[in-house]
Amino acid sequence: MEKQKRQKGGAEKLREKKLKSLTVDAAKCLKITDVFAAVATTSSVADINSLLRGRQLTVHREQIKRRRQVLDRVVEVVRVIGKRCLSYRQEENEAAYTLEENSLDHGNFLEIITLLGKYDVALKEHLSEVIEKSKKLHESASGTRGRGSLVTLLSKSTVNSVIDMIQNLIKENIATEVLKAGMFSVQLDTTQDITAQDQCSVVLRYVTDTINERLVAVVRCSTSTGESFVQLLSYVLDSLNLDKSLCIGNATDGASNMQGRYRGFSSLLASQSPHHVHVWCYAHVLNLVLSDTTEIVIESGSLFHLLSETAVFIRESHQRMNIWEKESHSNRHRRIAPIGDTRWWAKHDALKKMFGSFGKPQECLYVDVLCTLSAIQEQKTVKGNVRTKARGYKDGLLRHETILTAQLFMRIFEQTTPLSKYLQTGGMDILSAHRMVISTHEALKQMARDFKAVKDAAENFVKWANEKLEEQDEEIDMEVEASLPLRRPKKKKSMPGEMAQDETSSDAFETYEVKVHNPIMDTVIEAIQRRFLAHGSLYADLSFLDPKNFPQIKTCALPDSALQDLSRCLIKFDSSATVENLQSELKSLASQWERLKQSPLEEYATRTVEEGPDGNKEEMKMINKSCASCKNCPLCCYQILLRFNLLTGTYHHLSLAYKFLLTLSVTQVACERSFSTLKFIKSRLRSSLSASKLEVFMIMATEKDILMGLDTDTVIDRIAEKSELLQKLLLH
């Protein structure tokens, strides 16, 4: 114990002192090491953050790419729906969590998306992800409505945004082309939709490298005055950023609110633009001509009334239709239809089905209709009034007067129907239309007193019909009248002192010629001459631009008054478009025309009308068609000037004249065609379609070429600009 308690020596104390010093130094070294370690750790964290940020950007870009791919499919589906005039929404079952239920109806849009998802990898992955998230959101928030924080890109809001952007881009495209053209004309007409609302279609016609007629608006009308239509047109043009001063003319129907001298639509437009050209729709004028003709004598009215009533009589009962199908030997023309009041071709169509062509009855339904009426008349189980009607219609068709009148009108329609079809084509110029009207008028004048041809055609028809009736069952006892019935001439009592006596004809055919044939022919000829004579001086000026007149211009001097009216219309577009400059350039072009047209001219696109299957005119539609150049019309002349780069140089003023000629609207049948589309879009099953959606679907269904040519990325970028959220989701 004593040894343990002994005191420390000097050496031991020295060792303890050194140990404490070393401990302090070690602590200092440890602090320095911690500082270096801390610095090294901070640098590593910075590198890691940079790496993570780069990976996040890559992932974000991939997500944006996938979303744009999905939206690309959405845009394409909307295009197909708009192109085919289909509905796109269903009242129920639009939530994403219901898309796995194949038994539910989700509407055309979601059904097509679901179908594409089976074959498209990107869309399939998106649908799976969206459905799963929607299910979780629906289960966790039961009783609430809305998407919450989920963006599916398949909702009605997204689809409506796509539809609105497509409409804006189509209108911008059309407005850009109109501004490039430098002038346009307007076609305007109204109709009632399925809900009895008045809808107005506005079509612009302009010339680029070809003639274009584009639907730009479908607006619901609250009033139908001329002033309200001017305001409506101003609203449409302002929405397209188009100046009304560029409008050179309009084509409307003959209603008083359009044609009124003081407060009509055309008069009010002309007050704002002094040289504004109003054209009464040629197709409507022709329809009025035919209406005047068919109502001038009682024989013509009786004919078309008989045809219409016979069709209605057979079609209004399924039992009579069964008899008709049994007796009819033609599968091609089995349908018979009544004559509508609004269809321009209805009267000719009814005549052609019943009596065939003029002098060619082989393809008609005349014998089949007679056999059907005879079978109905002989049925003992049918009511007496029905059998009486059948007998009356049959006797009316067997009359020789009916055959004569039918042949007369078929001869008239042989001339007017080609004109009517031509007036319904797109890209037609006013000069060609007027020339065809004159040609039809001349053809009708040549046959005005040729009653013998009508009589011979009627006799051939009677002979053919009686031979066909003899081939039928022996029980059928019918014979078409071979001649007009003889009528006893009435003697007029002469007054005392009266010397002159009226000459009365005992010949029934001569009486028919004087009282029926001649008045009908005189009416159609006079009506065409009277109704198509407007703008005579302007037509005279425009006729100088016809290449067919170039040889005469080349050899003869132009009249001093030539092109004066045309110059007044063009002076607002170019102050140097004087009469002298126009005449000088026209003479130069006429002298060079034979050399210019020798060069090959490529086919150019035009828009024309095409009938439906089996000639069904109710399904007529516009198509784009490539046409060979005839090099003998104003459009070909404009194409040649365009090809040789002469529009802005040598023939600058003349090219302006040709553009003016081709821009003028002759008809407003483009509006009528849009009404056929309206019938499919706003139907009984879609009667609640809003006005804005009706317009955009009408434009998509009508302007298919622009719709399918839109850039999808542009549509997506426009949609992304609508909100900050969409910018984050769709833009880098």
C-alpha positions in Angstrom: 0.0 0.0 0.0 2.8 2.3 0.8 4.3 1.7 -2.5 1.1 2.5 -4.3 0.7 5.9 -2.5 4.0 7.1 -3.3 4.2 10.4 -5.1 4.9 10.8 -8.9 8.4 11.7 -10.0 9.5 14.4 -12.4 9.7 12.1 -15.4 6.1 10.9 -15.0 4.8 14.4 -14.8 6.6 15.2 -18.0 5.0 12.3 -19.8 1.5 13.3 -18.7 2.1 16.8 -19.9 3.1 15.6 -23.4 0.1 13.3 -23.5 -2.2 16.3 -22.9 -0.5 18.3 -25.6 -0.8 15.4 -28.1 -4.6 15.1 -27.2 -5.1 18.8 -28.0 -3.3 18.5 -31.3 -5.4 15.5 -32.2 -8.6 17.4 -31.5 -7.4 20.2 -33.8 -6.6 17.8 -36.6 -10.1 16.2 -36.2 -11.7 19.6 -36.7 -9.7 20.3 -39.9 -10.7 16.8 -41.2 -14.3 17.6 -40.5 -14.1 20.8 -42.4 -12.5 19.1 -45.4 -15.1 16.3 -45.2 -17.9 18.8 -45.0 -16.6 20.6 -48.1 -16.3 17.4 -50.0 -19.9 16.3 -49.0 -21.4 19.7 -50.3 -19.7 19.2 -53.7 -21.1 15.7 -54.1 -24.6 16.8 -53.2 -24.4 19.5 -55.8 -23.4 16.9 -58.5 -26.2 14.6 -57.4 -28.8 17.4 -57.6 -27.6 18.4 -61.0 -27.9 14.7 -62.1 -31.4 14.4 -60.6 -32.6 17.6 -62.3 -31.4 16.4 -65.7 -33.2 13.1 -65.2 -36.4 14.9 -64.1 -36.2 17.1 -67.3 -35.8 13.9 -69.4 -38.8 12.3 -67.7 -40.8 15.5 -68.1 -40.0 15.7 -71.8 -41.0 12.0 -72.2 -44.3 12.7 -70.4 -45.0 15.7 -72.7 -44.2 13.6 -75.7 -46.7 10.9 -74.6 -49.4 13.5 -73.9 -48.9 15.1 -77.3 -49.1 11.6 -78.9 -52.4 11.0 -77.1 -53.8 14.4 -78.1 -52.7 13.8 -81.7 -55.0 10.8 -81.7 -57.8 12.9 -80.2 -57.4 15.5 -82.9 -57.6 12.8 -85.6 -60.7 11.3 -84.1 -62.4 14.7 -84.0 -61.5 15.2 -87.7 -63.2 11.9 -88.6 -66.3 12.7 -86.6 -66.6 16.2 -88.1 -65.9 14.9 -91.6 -68.7 12.3 -91.3 -71.3 14.5 -89.6 -71.4 12.3 -86.5 -72.4 13.2 -83.0 -69.5 13.0 -80.5 -70.9 12.9 -77.0 -73.3 10.8 -75.0 -75.4 12.2 -72.1 -74.0 9.6 -69.7 -71.1 7.3 -69.2 -68.3 9.8 -70.1 -66.3 9.3 -66.9 -62.9 7.6 -67.4 -63.6 4.9 -64.8 -66.5 3.6 -66.9 -64.5 3.0 -70.1 -63.7 -0.6 -69.1 -67.5 -1.4 -69.3 -67.9 -2.5 -72.9 -71.6 -2.9 -72.5 -72.1 0.9 -71.9 -72.5 3.5 -74.7 -69.9 6.1 -74.2 -70.6 8.1 -77.4 -68.8 8.1 -80.7 -65.7 9.9 -79.6 -64.9 7.7 -76.6 -65.9 4.5 -78.4 -63.5 5.3 -81.2 -60.7 6.2 -78.7 -61.3 2.9 -76.9 -61.2 1.0 -80.2 -57.9 2.6 -81.2 -56.5 1.9 -77.7 -56.6 -1.8 -78.5 -54.1 -1.4 -81.3 -52.1 1.8 -80.4 -49.5 1.3 -77.6 -49.3 5.0 -76.5 -53.1 5.3 -76.3 -53.5 1.9 -74.6 -51.0 2.9 -71.8 -52.7 6.3 -71.4 -56.1 4.7 -71.1 -54.9 2.2 -68.5 -53.3 4.9 -66.4 -56.3 7.2 -66.7 -58.8 4.5 -65.9 -56.9 3.4 -62.8 -56.5 7.0 -61.5 -60.1 7.8 -62.1 -61.2 4.7 -60.2 -59.2 5.7 -57.2 -60.4 9.2 -57.3 -64.0 8.1 -57.7 -63.7 5.7 -54.7 -62.0 8.2 -52.5 -64.3 11.1 -53.3 -67.7 9.4 -53.6 -70.5 11.8 -53.8 -68.5 14.6 -55.4 -68.5 15.6 -59.0 -65.6 16.7 -61.3 -62.3 15.4 -62.3 -60.3 16.8 -59.3 -56.7 17.0 -60.2 -56.9 14.4 -62.9 -56.3 15.5 -66.5 -57.3 12.8 -68.9 -57.1 14.7 -72.2 -60.3 12.8 -73.1 -62.9 14.9 -71.4 -65.6 17.0 -73.0 -63.6 20.2 -72.2 -60.5 18.9 -74.1 -62.7 17.8 -77.1 -64.5 21.2 -77.2 -61.1 22.9 -77.2 -60.0 20.8 -80.1 -63.2 21.6 -82.0 -62.9 25.3 -81.4 -59.2 25.4 -82.4 -60.0 23.5 -85.6 -62.8 26.0 -86.4 -60.5 29.0 -85.8 -57.7 27.5 -88.0 -60.1 26.7 -90.9 -61.5 30.3 -90.8 -58.0 31.7 -90.6 -57.0 29.7 -93.6 -59.9 30.9 -95.6 -59.4 34.5 -94.5 -55.7 34.3 -95.5 -56.7 33.0 -99.0 -59.3 35.8 -99.5 -56.8 38.5 -98.5 -54.3 37.0 -101.0 -57.0 36.9 -103.7 -57.8 40.6 -103.1 -61.6 40.4 -103.8 -64.5 38.2 -103.0 -68.3 37.8 -103.5 -70.9 36.6 -101.1 -73.6 34.0 -101.3 -76.3 34.1 -98.7 -79.4 32.1 -98.0 -81.5 30.9 -95.1 -83.5 27.8 -94.1 -85.3 26.3 -91.1 -83.6 23.5 -89.1 -85.4 20.7 -87.3 -86.3 23.0 -84.4 -87.9 25.6 -86.7 -85.0 28.1 -86.1 -83.9 30.2 -89.1 -80.3 29.4 -90.0 -78.3 31.6 -92.4 -75.4 30.2 -94.4 -72.7 32.6 -95.6 -70.4 31.5 -98.4 -67.5 33.4 -99.8 -66.3 33.0 -103.4 -62.8 34.0 -104.4 -60.0 33.1 -106.9 -56.5 31.9 -106.1 -55.1 29.5 -108.6 -58.7 28.2 -109.1 -62.2 29.2 -108.1 -63.1 28.6 -104.4 -66.5 28.7 -102.7 -66.1 28.4 -98.9 -68.6 28.2 -96.1 -67.5 30.6 -93.4 -70.5 31.0 -91.1 -73.8 29.5 -90.1 -75.7 32.1 -88.0 -79.1 31.9 -86.4 -81.3 34.7 -87.6 -83.8 36.4 -85.3 -85.2 38.8 -88.0 -85.3 38.6 -91.7 -85.1 42.2 -92.9 -82.6 43.4 -95.4 -80.9 45.6 -92.8 -80.5 42.6 -90.4 -78.8 40.6 -93.1 -76.4 43.4 -93.8 -75.5 43.6 -90.1 -75.1 39.8 -90.0 -72.7 39.9 -93.0 -70.7 42.7 -91.4 -70.4 40.7 -88.2 -69.1 37.6 -90.1 -66.6 39.7 -92.2 -65.4 41.5 -89.0 -64.8 38.2 -87.3 -62.6 37.1 -90.3 -60.8 40.5 -90.3 -62.0 41.1 -93.9 -62.8 44.5 -95.3 -66.3 44.9 -96.9 -64.8 47.0 -99.6 -63.2 43.9 -101.1 -66.7 42.5 -101.7 -67.6 43.0 -105.4 -71.0 41.3 -105.5 -73.5 39.0 -104.0 -75.9 36.2 -105.1 -79.3 35.7 -103.4 -82.7 34.5 -104.1 -85.6 36.7 -105.3 -87.2 37.3 -101.9 -88.3 40.9 -101.2 -85.9 41.3 -98.3 -83.1 40.5 -100.7 -84.3 42.3 -103.9 -86.0 45.3 -102.3 -85.3 48.5 -104.2 -84.9 50.7 -101.1 -84.4 48.5 -98.0 -83.4 45.2 -99.5 -80.1 43.5 -98.7 -78.6 44.1 -102.2 -79.7 47.8 -102.2 -78.1 48.5 -98.8 -74.9 46.8 -99.8 -74.8 48.8 -103.0 -75.2 52.0 -101.0 -72.0 51.2 -99.1 -70.2 50.1 -102.3 -71.5 51.9 -105.4 -70.3 49.3 -108.0 -71.5 46.3 -106.0 -73.0 43.8 -108.4 -76.1 41.9 -107.3 -77.0 38.7 -109.1 -80.3 37.0 -108.8 -79.4 33.3 -108.4 -79.6 31.8 -111.8 -80.8 28.4 -110.4 -83.7 30.1 -108.6 -84.6 32.0 -111.7 -84.7 28.8 -113.8 -86.9 27.2 -111.1 -89.3 30.2 -111.4 -89.3 29.8 -115.2 -90.4 26.2 -114.9 -93.0 27.0 -112.3 -94.5 29.6 -114.6 -94.5 27.1 -117.4 -96.2 24.3 -115.5 -99.0 26.6 -114.2 -99.9 28.4 -117.4 -102.6 26.0 -118.6 -104.8 23.5 -116.8 -103.5 20.5 -118.8 -100.0 20.9 -117.4 -101.2 21.4 -113.8 -103.4 18.3 -114.1 -100.4 16.3 -115.4 -98.1 17.0 -112.5 -101.0 16.8 -109.9 -101.8 13.4 -111.3 -98.2 12.2 -111.0 -97.8 13.4 -107.5 -101.2 12.1 -106.2 -100.6 8.7 -107.8 -97.2 8.4 -106.0 -98.8 9.5 -102.7 -101.7 7.1 -103.2 -99.5 4.1 -103.6 -96.9 5.0 -100.9 -99.4 5.8 -98.1 -100.4 2.1 -97.6 -98.1 -0.9 -97.0 -100.7 -3.1 -98.7 -100.5 -1.0 -101.9 -96.7 -1.0 -101.7 -96.8 -4.8 -101.5 -98.9 -4.8 -104.7 -96.5 -2.3 -106.3 -93.5 -4.5 -105.5 -95.3 -7.5 -106.9 -96.3 -5.8 -110.2 -93.1 -3.8 -110.7 -90.7 -5.5 -113.0 -87.9 -3.0 -112.5 -85.4 -3.2 -109.6 -83.6 -0.1 -110.6 -86.5 2.4 -110.4 -88.7 0.7 -107.9 -89.1 3.9 -105.8 -91.7 6.4 -106.8 -91.9 9.7 -105.1 -94.3 12.7 -104.9 -93.3 16.0 -106.5 -91.8 18.3 -103.9 -92.3 22.1 -104.0 -88.7 23.0 -103.2 -86.8 20.5 -105.4 -85.9 22.0 -108.8 -85.5 18.6 -110.4 -88.6 17.0 -108.9 -91.0 17.5 -111.9 -88.5 16.1 -114.4 -87.6 13.2 -112.1 -91.3 12.3 -111.7 -91.9 12.5 -115.5 -88.8 10.5 -116.4 -89.7 7.7 -114.0 -93.2 7.5 -115.3 -92.8 8.1 -119.0 -89.0 7.6 -119.7 -87.2 10.0 -122.0 -88.6 12.0 -124.9 -89.5 9.4 -127.6 -87.7 6.6 -125.6 -90.2 4.9 -123.2 -88.3 1.7 -122.7 -87.0 2.5 -119.1 -90.2 3.9 -117.6 -92.6 2.6 -115.0 -95.8 3.5 -116.8 -97.0 0.0 -117.4 -96.1 -1.1 -113.9 -98.1 1.8 -112.3 -101.1 0.9 -114.5 -101.0 -2.7 -113.5 -100.7 -1.7 -109.8 -103.7 0.6 -110.0 -105.7 -2.0 -111.8 -104.9 -4.6 -109.2 -105.9 -2.2 -106.4 -109.1 -1.5 -108.2 -110.0 -5.2 -108.6 -109.4 -6.0 -104.9 -112.8 -6.7 -103.3 -111.4 -6.4 -99.7 -110.4 -2.7 -100.2 -112.7 0.2 -99.3 -114.8 1.6 -102.0 -113.3 5.1 -102.0 -109.8 3.6 -102.4 -110.9 1.6 -105.4 -112.5 4.7 -106.9 -109.3 6.7 -106.5 -107.3 3.9 -108.2 -109.7 3.8 -111.1 -109.6 7.7 -111.4 -105.7 7.7 -111.4 -105.7 4.8 -114.0 -108.1 6.5 -116.3 -106.1 9.8 -116.1 -102.9 8.0 -117.1 -104.6 6.2 -120.0 -105.8 9.5 -121.6 -104.0 10.6 -124.7 -103.9 14.2 -123.5 -101.8 13.1 -120.6 -99.3 11.3 -122.9 -99.1 14.4 -125.2 -98.5 16.8 -122.3 -95.9 14.5 -120.8 -94.0 14.3 -124.0 -94.1 18.1 -124.4 -92.6 18.7 -121.0 -90.0 16.0 -121.4 -88.9 17.7 -124.5 -88.6 21.0 -122.6 -86.8 19.4 -119.7 -84.3 17.8 -122.2 -83.0 21.4 -122.7 -83.5 22.9 -119.2 -82.2 20.0 -117.0 -78.6 20.2 -118.3 -78.7 23.9 -117.7 -80.1 23.3 -114.2 -77.4 20.7 -113.4 -74.7 23.1 -114.7 -76.0 25.9 -112.6 -75.5 23.7 -109.5 -71.8 23.1 -110.1 -69.1 24.9 -108.3 -66.4 27.0 -109.9 -68.8 28.2 -112.7 -68.3 31.7 -114.0 -71.0 34.2 -114.9 -70.1 34.4 -118.5 -70.3 30.7 -119.2 -73.6 30.5 -117.3 -75.1 33.3 -119.3 -73.8 31.8 -122.5 -75.5 28.4 -121.6 -78.7 30.2 -120.8 -78.7 31.9 -124.2 -77.9 28.5 -125.9 -80.9 26.9 -124.1 -83.1 29.8 -125.0 -82.2 29.4 -128.7 -82.8 25.7 -128.7 -86.3 26.2 -127.2 -87.1 28.9 -129.8 -86.2 26.5 -132.6 -88.7 23.9 -131.3 -91.4 26.4 -130.4 -93.8 25.5 -133.2 -92.6 21.9 -133.8 -95.8 20.2 -132.5 -95.4 17.3 -135.0 -92.3 15.9 -133.1 -94.3 15.9 -129.9 -97.3 14.2 -131.6 -95.0 11.5 -133.2 -93.4 10.8 -129.8 -96.8 10.5 -128.2 -97.9 8.0 -130.9 -94.8 5.9 -130.4 -95.3 5.9 -126.7 -98.9 4.7 -127.1 -97.9 2.0 -129.4 -95.2 0.7 -127.0 -97.5 0.9 -124.0 -100.3 -1.0 -125.6 -97.9 -3.7 -126.7 -96.6 -4.1 -123.2 -100.2 -4.2 -121.8 -101.1 -7.0 -124.2 -98.2 -9.0 -122.8 -99.6 -8.8 -119.3 -102.3 -11.2 -117.9 -105.4 -11.7 -120.0 -107.5 -10.4 -117.1 -106.1 -6.9 -117.5 -108.3 -5.0 -119.9 -106.6 -1.7 -120.5 -105.7 0.3 -123.6 -104.1 3.7 -123.9 -106.0 6.2 -125.9 -104.5 6.4 -129.4 -106.0 9.8 -130.2 -107.6 12.8 -128.6 -111.4 12.5 -128.2 -113.4 14.2 -130.9 -115.4 17.2 -129.7 -118.5 18.6 -131.3 -117.8 22.2 -132.4 -120.0 24.8 -130.7 -121.8 27.2 -132.8 -121.8 30.7 -131.5 -125.0 32.6 -131.9 -124.5 35.6 -134.2 -126.0 38.9 -133.3 -128.2 40.8 -135.8 -126.1 42.7 -138.3 -122.9 40.7 -137.4 -121.1 39.7 -140.6 -117.8 38.1 -139.4 -117.8 34.5 -138.0 -115.2 32.9 -135.7 -113.3 30.1 -137.3 -113.6 27.0 -135.1 -111.4 24.0 -135.7 -112.9 20.5 -135.5 -109.4 18.9 -135.3 -108.7 18.0 -131.7 -104.9 18.0 -132.3 -105.0 21.4 -133.8 -107.0 22.7 -130.9 -104.5 21.1 -128.5 -101.6 22.7 -130.4 -103.2 26.2 -130.2 -104.5 26.1 -126.6 -101.8 23.9 -124.9 -98.6 23.4 -126.8 -98.0 26.9 -128.1 -98.9 28.7 -124.8 -96.5 26.4 -122.9 -93.6 26.9 -125.3 -94.2 30.7 -125.5 -94.3 31.0 -121.7 -90.9 29.2 -121.2 -89.2 31.2 -123.9 -90.6 34.5 -122.8 -89.8 33.8 -119.1 -86.2 32.9 -119.8 -85.8 36.1 -121.9 -87.4 38.3 -119.3 -85.8 36.9 -116.1 -82.2 36.6 -117.4 -81.7 40.1 -118.9 -80.3 41.9 -115.8 -76.8 43.5 -116.0 -76.9 43.6 -119.8 -74.2 46.2 -120.3 -71.8 44.4 -117.8 -72.4 41.1 -119.6 -71.5 42.8 -122.8 -68.2 44.0 -121.3 -67.4 40.6 -119.8 -68.2 38.9 -123.1 -65.1 40.6 -124.6 -63.0 38.5 -122.2 -64.3 35.3 -123.7 -61.5 33.6 -125.7 -64.1 32.6 -128.3 -64.4 36.3 -129.2 -60.6 36.9 -129.6 -60.6 36.3 -133.4 -63.2 39.0 -133.9 -61.3 41.4 -131.5 -58.1 40.7 -133.4 -59.6 41.6 -136.8 -62.1 44.3 -135.8 -61.7 47.4 -133.7 -63.3 47.5 -130.2 -66.2 49.9 -129.7 -65.4 53.1 -127.8 -67.9 52.1 -125.1 -66.3 48.6 -124.6 -65.2 47.8 -121.0 -66.5 51.0 -119.5 -68.8 49.3 -116.9 -66.0 46.8 -116.1 -63.5 49.7 -115.7 -65.8 51.4 -113.2 -65.9 48.2 -111.1 -62.1 47.7 -111.2 -61.0 51.3 -110.6 -61.3 50.9 -106.7 -58.7 48.0 -106.8 -56.3 49.8 -109.2 -56.6 53.4 -110.2 -54.8 52.7 -113.5 -57.5 50.2 -114.6 -58.8 52.6 -117.1 -60.8 51.8 -120.3 -57.7 52.6 -122.5 -55.4 50.3 -120.5 -57.9 47.5 -120.5 -58.6 47.8 -124.2 -54.9 47.9 -125.0 -54.1 44.8 -123.0 -57.1 42.9 -124.4 -56.0 43.6 -128.0 -52.5 42.5 -127.2 -53.8 39.2 -125.6 -56.1 38.5 -128.5 -53.3 38.8 -131.0 -51.0 36.5 -128.9 -53.7 34.1 -127.8 -53.1 31.4 -130.5 -49.4 31.3 -129.6 -50.0 31.2 -125.8 -52.5 28.4 -125.9 -50.2 26.1 -127.9 -48.2 25.3 -124.7 -49.5 22.3 -122.7 -51.6 23.3 -119.7 -51.7 21.1 -116.7 -55.1 19.9 -115.3 -56.6 22.2 -112.7 -58.8 21.3 -109.8 -62.4 22.4 -109.7 -65.4 21.7 -107.5 -68.5 20.2 -109.0 -71.7 18.4 -107.8 -72.0 14.6 -107.9 -75.3 12.7 -107.7 -75.8 10.0 -105.1 -76.0 6.2 -105.7 -78.3 5.2 -108.7 -78.7 8.8 -109.6 -80.3 9.7 -106.3 -80.3 13.5 -106.3 -81.3 13.8 -102.7 -77.7 12.7 -101.8 -76.0 15.1 -104.2 -72.6 16.4 -102.8 -69.7 18.5 -103.7 -66.5 16.8 -104.9 -63.1 18.1 -106.0 -62.4 17.1 -109.5 -59.4 17.5 -111.9 -60.5 18.9 -115.2 -58.6 19.0 -118.5 -58.1 22.5 -119.9 -60.3 23.4 -122.9 -58.3 26.6 -123.5 -61.5 28.2 -124.7 -63.1 29.6 -121.5 -62.3 32.5 -119.1 -60.9 30.1 -116.4 -58.4 28.5 -118.9 -57.4 32.0 -120.0 -56.7 33.0 -116.4 -54.7 29.7 -115.9 -52.5 30.4 -118.9 -51.8 34.0 -117.7 -50.9 32.5 -114.3 -48.7 29.8 -115.8 -46.7 32.3 -117.8 -46.4 34.8 -114.9 -48.3 37.4 -116.8 -50.7 38.4 -114.0 -48.5 41.0 -112.5 -46.6 42.1 -115.6 -47.7 42.5 -119.2 -51.4 41.9 -118.5 -51.8 43.2 -115.0 -55.1 45.1 -115.6 -56.5 42.3 -117.7 -55.7 39.7 -115.1 -57.7 41.9 -112.6 -60.6 41.8 -115.0 -60.5 38.0 -115.3 -60.3 37.7 -111.5 -63.3 39.9 -111.2 -65.2 37.8 -113.8 -64.4 34.6 -112.1 -65.1 35.9 -108.6 -68.7 37.0 -109.3 -71.2 34.5 -108.0 -73.8 33.3 -110.4 -75.9 31.2 -108.0 -76.1 30.6 -104.3 -76.5 26.8 -104.6 -73.4 26.4 -102.3 -75.7 27.6 -99.5 -78.4 25.1 -100.7 -75.8 22.3 -100.5 -74.9 23.4 -97.0 -78.5 23.0 -96.0 -78.3 19.3 -97.1 -75.4 18.9 -94.7 -77.4 20.8 -92.0 -80.1 18.1 -92.3 -77.6 15.4 -91.3 -75.9 17.3 -88.5 -78.9 18.8 -86.7 -81.3 16.0 -87.0 -84.2 14.8 -84.8 -81.8 12.9 -82.6 -79.4 16.0 -82.2 -82.0 18.7 -82.0 -80.3 20.3 -78.9 -77.1 21.1 -80.7 -76.0 24.6 -79.8 -75.5 27.3 -82.5 -71.7 27.5 -82.0 -71.3 23.7 -82.3 -73.7 23.6 -85.3 -71.5 26.1 -87.1 -68.2 24.3 -86.5 -69.6 20.9 -87.5 -71.1 22.4 -90.6 -67.7 24.0 -91.6 -65.8 20.7 -90.9 -68.3 18.7 -92.9 -68.3 21.2 -95.8 -64.6 22.2 -96.0 -63.1 18.7 -95.7 -60.0 19.5 -97.7 -58.9 22.3 -95.3 -59.9 20.2 -92.3 -57.7 17.3 -93.3 -54.9 19.5 -94.3 -54.5 21.2 -90.9 -51.2 20.6 -89.0 -51.9 18.6 -85.9 -49.0 20.1 -83.9 -50.4 23.6 -84.6 -53.8 22.5 -83.2 -52.1 21.1 -80.1 -50.0 24.2 -79.6 -53.1 26.4 -79.8 -54.8 24.3 -77.2 -51.8 24.5 -74.9 -52.0 28.3 -75.0 -55.4 28.3 -73.3 -54.2 27.8 -69.7 -51.0 27.6 -67.7 -51.8 24.0 -66.7 -52.0 22.9 -70.3 -48.7 24.7 -71.1 -47.0 22.7 -68.4 -48.6 19.5 -69.7 -48.1 20.0 -73.4 -45.2 22.4 -74.0 -41.5 21.9 -73.2 
